Amino acid sequence: MKEHDLHPAAGAKRPRKRVGRGIAAGQGKTAGRGTKGQKARSGGAKGPYFEGGQLPLVRRMPFKRGFVNIFKVPFTVVNVGELGRFASGTKVTPELLAAVGLVKSPLAPIKILGEGALDRPLEVHAHSFSGSAQTKIEQAGGRAVLLGAEQA
């Protein structure tokens, strides 16, 4: 097969509708805009902001600064000091943290923070680690394993 043999599947592409090209074309005269009215005129369709002259909703709202980041990842936070309840050499996973009650759901992304001290080697599996938490886990002889990296 050559590049010039490639074409879309039958029925995948339709010709564009050429409006206002005479009665026989099926979209002649009013060109699918109906008869009269603001939307039938050229430049008549107003944007989503326009509310017929009424003060738009955006302007009626109080002026607030900032925004909400819709891409923010809501981590469940667990401190290193709370990991001291596990026995030495334990493989700490989100499922284990949920079973013990440190997190509500094992499905939520978990971040380990460096508050507190750790005195035993643990293999901690989490989606994110703060720098201080990672050093504390490794200084205790344990291992910090990122979960997102191995699943991707």
Secondary structure by P-SEA (a helix, b strand, c coil): cccccccccccccccccccccccccccccccccccccccccccccccccccccccccccccccccccccccccccccccccccccccccccccaaaaaaaccccccccbbbbbcccccccccccccccccaaaaaaaaaacbbbbbcccccc
